[in-house]
Amino acid sequence: MKLRRFLIFSLIVLLLLGACASRSPMNSRPEAPGSVAPDYGRGPVGASEQSIAPQAPAPAPMLGDGTVSVERMVIQNGNLKVSVADPASSMNATAALAQSLGGFVVDSNTYTSTLYDGTAYTSATITIRVPAEKLREAMDKVKAMAVDARSGVISESLSGQDVTSDYVDSESRLRNLEAAEKQLQTLLERTEVVEDTMEIFRELTRIREEIEVTKGHMQYLKESAALSALVVEFVAEASMKPIEIGGWKPEGVAKEAIQDLIYMLQDLGSFLIRFGITCLPFLIPLAIVVWLIVRAIRKKRQARKLNPPFKPVAVEAAPKPEDANHQPEQKA
């Protein structure tokens, strides 16, 4: 009985160790000949029109040296801020664009802001998901909604996150968990002791939960890489016009003043950094020594005030009493 239980638990431990064993890092996997890694250093404006978004990983081909070439899995997201004539209409047009490209709308909202003169303007924000290979096309069509082709696109950004290593690790973990599940099922069928059966069943349940969690994580990575998110903010073109009073544009003066303030703060920050690095290591010990000296002097002065030194007081001799009958001589 004890020997059988010991063998069962030993097998379970070996299976768990195999499931949780570390895998080799992705950096050691060579890429397929001729493959080009995505370049994330390029700016979003003026970038190549060729889509660099990856697809869901295909079956990995074998290279000549026996290693497996893994296709890159990159999650791409875009952000745009565009000045349009009617933000609400542009938001609806973007929703229709997402559906036409095979995507969908995640969320959308409109809000109204009031300027200093009481004029109200409507702004809109919408988040859509489109196939990764059509993200560039979606961004170009949204930018085409701008009133001015040059200044209408206020901001634009494109970010990418490489999750290839995470997906490969999850895939390897899933294989190990499924192998452990089959072994536990075999043990469960052969075990006749009730206590051993319950122990194996609990371990089998835990492994099945981990399998479901790993599958869900892999599915999330696949969907995130296959469908890119695009966040668009539409602002009214009328709200972007500069204020002009009698030919004088106060926004220009304000920008210059803000720029000067930024330069001053930068200079002050640079001075404080240099002062802290070069001078403080010497000034702090010196200040501590000076403080200790001043403190000692003050204590000595206070002690002298409380306990003054004893000084003998000189006593003058009393004058001798003169004879009452003695009269001072009078000069002739």
C-alpha positions, 0 to 999 in steps of 0.5 A: 500500500505505502509503496504504491502510494509512494510510486504514484506521488513520485510520478505526479511530482515528475510530471509537474516538474516536466510541466514547469520546466524552463524553456530556452529563450526566444533569442536563441531561436534563429529566424528564417532566411530572408525574414525581416524583423519589424522596425519600431524605430520609424516614426508614424508620419511618413512611414512605409505604407507596407503593413508590418502587422503579423498574422496568427502563427502558421505551422513552424517550418523546420530549418536545415539545422533542425531548429524551428523558425517561429513567425513573429507575433506583434500587437500593434495599436494606433492613436490619432487626433484629427481636426474635422468640421463635424466630430459627430459625423466623423465618428459615425464614418469611422464606425462604418469604416471599421465594419467595412474593413472587417472590424468592430467598434469597441467604444465611442462617446461625444462631449461638448466643451465651452470656450472663454467666449461662451462658444460650445464645440463638440468633440468625439472619441472612438476606439475601433479594432480592425485586422492588423494588415489593414491598420495602415489603411484605416489610419490613412482613411481617418486622416483623410477626414481632416479639414486641412491635409497639412495641419488637420492631423494634430497627433499620430502614433503607432506602437508595437509589442512583440509577444512571440516569446510569450506565445511560444512559452504558453504553447510549450506549457500547454503541451506539457500540461496536456501530457501530464493530464493524460498520464494522470488519467491513466493513473486514475483508471488503474488506481483502486485505493479511494484515497489515491483516487481522490488525490489524483482527481484533485491534481487532475482538476488543477491541471485542467484549470491551468490548461484552460487558463493557458488556452485563454491566454494564447487565444487573447494573444492571437486575437490581439495580434490579429486585430489592432486597436485604433483610438481616434479623437476628433476635435472641431476645426473651429475650436482650433482657430487662433484668437486675433484681436486687432491684428495682435495674436496673443497666443503667439506671445503666450507660446513664447512666454511659455517657451522662455519659462520652460528654458528657465526651468531647464536651466534651473534644473540643470544647475540643481543637478550639477550642484547636487552631484558636485558640491553636496558631497563636500558641503554636507560633511562640512555643514555637520562639522560647523553645526557641531562646533556652533552647538558646542560653543552655545552649550559652553556659553549657557554653562557659563551663564548658569554657573558664573566664576566666584570673584572675591569682593574687596571690603573697604576699611571703616573710617576712624572716629575723630575726637569730638574735642579736636578742632581742625586748625584754622589757617591765619 
